[in-house]
Amino acid sequence: MTSHGVPRASTAPRTAQAIEEDRVKIDAYNALVGEVQGLKASKTYTKASLLSTSSLLEQNPEFNTIWNFRRRIVLHLLTSPEEVAQSEGTEEEKEEKEKEENKLSLLSSELTFLLPLLQKFPKCYWIWNYRLFILQTASEKLSLVTALKLWKAEMGLVNKMLSRDSRNFHGWGYRRYLVQSIEKLQEQQRSEEKEEKSSGKDDDEEESLVEQEFAYTTAMYGKDLSNFSAWHNRSKLIPRMLTERGATLEERITFLDGELGEMQTAVYTDPYDQSIQLYNHWLLLESCSPNSSPSDTSEVFPLATDQKSETLLRTLDWMRELLEEEPECRLLLEEMIFVGGLLRAVGGGDVDDEGVRADMQAWLEKLMEVDPMRGGRWREMKDKL
């Protein structure tokens, strides 16, 4: 028997030996839980306690209260005198360096401890939450330079994770958080350096990561057009990237034309892919909304009315050609109705409102055939045209 295509475990009767082995494991697990709970109740924050929580969490990473106990242990060890290498007669700078190294060693060992757990339980929220806690603690307890190195090293982990599962939206969300944190730390570093040097921007000063991340989305959707997370991340990066570039209106229009050209190719490649259609939908709505105007500086693509209608007419032209090849494509028909609605709302001298309306009615009638489950919805939209 299978469930969602995955074979279920055998339901054959288990032997007495197998049952006894499981009973021994359960007893050992319960004893370990009791031990750790006792350490937690007595507030025993030692390295031995940390090892005990490791043994328990390796077996059950969903035990959230034990992760919280581990947090307290780590925070205690970071401030405990016994964890700081002390040497009589050493200089103050050497002593501070030793403290930094000990803190870094502890936090690095925690990140290392989590790696096999993440490989075995990649979607366990508590592991990811604890990992972020360690990185955030590094920002608070370590020097800015050292903390920044840890955060940047974390990008290597998320790169490997997304190379294995490029559409893992948990991984993409984690990546966005890492980028935001790294940029924040870099900004703090720049501020401190400017205060110390009392000078302007240095030639080797690190910029924001928006260009790097935009290129990453290009590489990722190039490998898999169905990567919705890559398209979504791209839509979040574009407004900021164009602002940081100081893009003029002409440059924004050129960029938009390039993206729409990419989408035409992508939709022709697979018109049944919802990820592609959604990104194309965002581009058109962002650039051709009837409620925006060229004077609105908050718009990503502040187009004039004639530019909007020209963009929408051009889009409908190639969509009509594709529809001749894929007359049963529901996603394509839905997008054409969306574009037609935008075109009628925008207007413009070259727009044949009645012609577009007639086309939309025909597309809705076709949708009733290819998508009878939502037939009532399409019929209502047709009646309201």
N, C-alpha and C positions, 0 to 999 in steps of 0.2 A: 504494500500500500504506500502511496506517496501523498505528500502534502505540498502544493505549489511546486510540483516537480521534484521534490527532495524526498528520497526514500526514508521511511520511518525505521527506527531501530526494531530489531526483532522482538516479537511479543512472546517468543517461546519461553516456557517455564525456566526459571533460574535455578542453578544447583545450590545445594546447601553450602558448599564451599564459597561460592560467589556472594551469597547472602552474608556469610560470616565475615568475609573480607570487607564488605561494605559497612558492616556493623562496627568493625575495628576502626575504620576510617572516620565514621561518624562520631564514635567515642573520642577519638583523638582530636577531631575538630572541635567538639563541644568543650573539651578540656582546655584547648587553646583559647577559645572564646572566653571561658571563665577566667583564665590567667590574664588576658589582656584587659578584660573589663575590670578586674581587680586592680591592675596597674593604673587604669584610668581613674577609678574611684579614689585611689590613694594619691593621685597626682604625682606619680613617679615618672619624671621626665628625664630619662637617662638613655644612653646608647643601647643598653640592654632592652629597654622598653621599645626603642625604635626597631630593633631586630625582631622582637615579638610581633609587633604590628606588621612587619614585612611578611612574616610567615603566614599570618592570618589573611592579609590582603591578597597575597598570591593565590590563595584558595578561593577567596570571596571578595573581589574588588567592588562589589555593590554595597559593602558594609560601610555606609556613609559616616556613621558616628566614629568609626575607627580612623577614617581619614581626618576627621576633625581632631581626634586625639593626637594623631601624628603631626598635625600642624602645630599644636601646642608644644610637643616635644622639640620640634625643629626650632621654633622661636626661642625656647628655653636654652637649647644648646648653643644658639647663636650669641646669646648674652651671658652664658655661664663662664666664669673664670677658668674652670677646668678645661674648657675647650680652646682656650687661647694660650698659645705657646709663650711662656714667660721666662725670661732669662735676666738674672740680676746683672746689672752693669751694662746692659745693652742700651743703645741710643734710642730715643723716642721714635724716630722714623723707622728704625728696624723693627721695633715692637709693633708699630701700626701695620707694617708690611706683613708681619707674621700673623697678626689678627685677620687681616684681609685674606691671606692664603688659607687659613683655617676655615673661615666662613665660606670661601669659594669652594673648598674641598667638600664641605658638608652639602652645600646646595648642588654642586655638580654630581655628587654621589646620589642625591635624590632624583635628579633628572635621569641618571643612568638606570636606577632602580625601576623607573617607570617604563623604560623602553620595551622590555619583553612583555609587560602587561598590556601595553598599547597594541603590540603585535597580536596578542591573543584575544584581547577584548577592545577592538578599535573604536567601538561606539559606546563605551562606558563613560557616561558623563562625569562620574566622580574622579576618574583618572585624569581626564582633561582639566577639570576644575582644579585639581591638586597641582597639576603641572603649571597652570597659570599662577597659582598661589606662590609656587617656588620662584617663578620668574619675577613676579611682582615683589616678592620679598628681597630678591637680589637687587632690584632697583632701589630698595629702601636701605638695605644693610651693606651693600658694596659700593665701591667708588663708581662714578658714572662710567668711566672707561671700561671697567671690568664687567659691569652689568650689561653694557651695550654689546660686548662680545658674546655674552650668553644669549641675549635676545637674537642676535644675528645668526648664531649657530643653530638656533631653533628653526630658522628658515630652511636649513638643510633637511631637517626632519620632515617638515610639511611638504617639501619638494618630493621626497621619497614616497610619502604617503599618497600624494596626488598622482605620482607616476604609476602607482599600483591601482589606484581607484580614482581616476581623473574626475569623476562626477560626484564624489562624496561631498555633499554640501556642508557637512560638519567641518571637513578639512578646509574648505574654502572660507567658511566663517572664521575659523581659527587663523587662517592666513591673513585675513583682513585685520584681525585684532593685532597680530604680530606687527604688521606693517605700521599700523597707527602707533603702537607702542615704541617701535624703533624710531619713527620720525619724531615722536615727542622727546625721546632721550637725545636724539641728535640735535634737536632745537635747544635743549638745555645745555648740551655741550658747547654749541656755538655761542650761546649767551655767556657762559662762563669764560670761554676763551676771549671773547671780545672785552669782557670786563678786565681780564688780566692784562691783555695787550693794549687795550684802549685804541683799537684800530678797527678798520672796516673788514669787509668780507675777505677771507683768505682764498687763494687760488685753489687750494686742495680741500676746501670745505665741501662736505657732502650735501647733495641736494635731496629733495624729496624722492620717494620711491615710485611716484605715480607713473613715470615713463617706463620704468623697469617692469612694473606690474601690468601696464597696458601691453607691453611686448609679450609678457608671459601669457596673457589671455589669448593673444594672436597665435602663439605657439600651441596652446592647448586646444583651441577650437580647430586649428589646422590638423591636429591628430584625430579629432572626433567632433564632427559638426553637431552632434547631439548633446554636447556638453553644455547644458543649460547654465550651470554655475559659472562657466567661463564667460558666456554671453552676459549674464547678470552682472558679474563683476566689471565687465567692460562698460556697461551702462553707468555704473557708479563712478568709474574713473574718468570718463570723457569730460563731464562738466569741469572738474577740477583741472584736468590736464590742459584743456584749452585756455582756462584762466591763467594757469602758470606759464603757458607759452606766450601769453599776451596776444592771443590770436585776434586778428582783425576780422571784420565781417566777411571779407572776401576769403580769408583763410578758413573761416568756419564753414562757409558754403562749400569750398573745395573739399574740406574734410568730410562733410556730410555726403557730398556726391560720391566720394571714394567708398564710404561705408555702405551707402545704398547700392553701389555697384557690386560690392562684395556680397551683399544680401541677395541681389538678383541671381548671382552665380550659385550661392548656397541654396536658395529656394529651388532653382532649376535642378540642382543635384538631388535634393530630396524634399519635394513639396509636402510630404506627409510628416515631416519632423516639426513638432510643436516648438522646440527650443529656438529654431531658426525663425519661425513665424513670429514668435513673441518678441525677439530682438528687433526684427523688422518693424513690427507694430510699435515698439517704443520709439524707434528712430522717427517714424512718420508722425506720431503723436507729439513728440518733443519739438519737431521742426515745423509742423503744419497745423498746429492747434488754432482754431478760429478765434480763440480768446487772447492770443499773443500778438505783439506788434514789434516792428523794428526798434521802436524807442524804448522798449522794455529791456534794460541792461541785464536783468536777471535771467533772461532766456539763453539757452545754450546755442540755439540757432535762430536768431531774431530775423526771420524772413518777412519780406513784404508780401502783400496779398497775391500779386502776380507770380512771385517766386514760389509761393506755396502751391497755387493752382498748377503751375508748370510741373512742379515736382510730383504732385499727385496724378496728373494726367500721364506723365511719363511712366509712373509706376503701374497705372492701370493698363497701359499699352502692353508692357511685357507680361503682365499677369493674364491678360486676355489670350496672348499667344500660348502661354503655358496651359491655360484652361482647355485649349483645343487638344492638347496632348494628354491632359489629365482631367477629363470632364467629371469624374466621380470624386475628386479630392475635396473633402469637406473643409479642411483647414484653409485651402486656397479660396474657396467660395466665401467662407466667413471673412477672410481678410479683404477680399474684393468689396464686400458689402461695407466693411469698416472704412476702406479708402473712399468708396463712393459717397458715404455719409459725410466724411471730412470734406470732400470736394464740394458737395452741395452747400455745406455750412460756410466754407471759405469763399466760394463764389469766384468772381473774376470775369473779365471780358470774354475769355475763350471757353468758358464753361457752358455747356448745353445742359441746363438743369433738367429739362424734361427727358432728354436722352439718357442722362445718368440715372434718373429715377426709373425709367423703363428697364434699363439694364439691371438695376438692383432688384426689381420685381422678378425678372427672369432668373436671376441668381438665387433668389429666395425660393422660387418654385422648384428649382433644381435641388436646393437643400432639402426641401420636403421629401424628395425622392430618395436622396442618398443618406439622409439622416432622419428617418421617420420617428425615432425615439423622441426627438425634439421638434417634431412637426408642428405642435401647437405654438411653440415659440416663434418659429419662422413664419407661420401663418399670421400671427398677431403683428409681427414686424411688417409684413407685406401690407396688411390692412391699414397700418398707420402711415405708410409712405404717402 
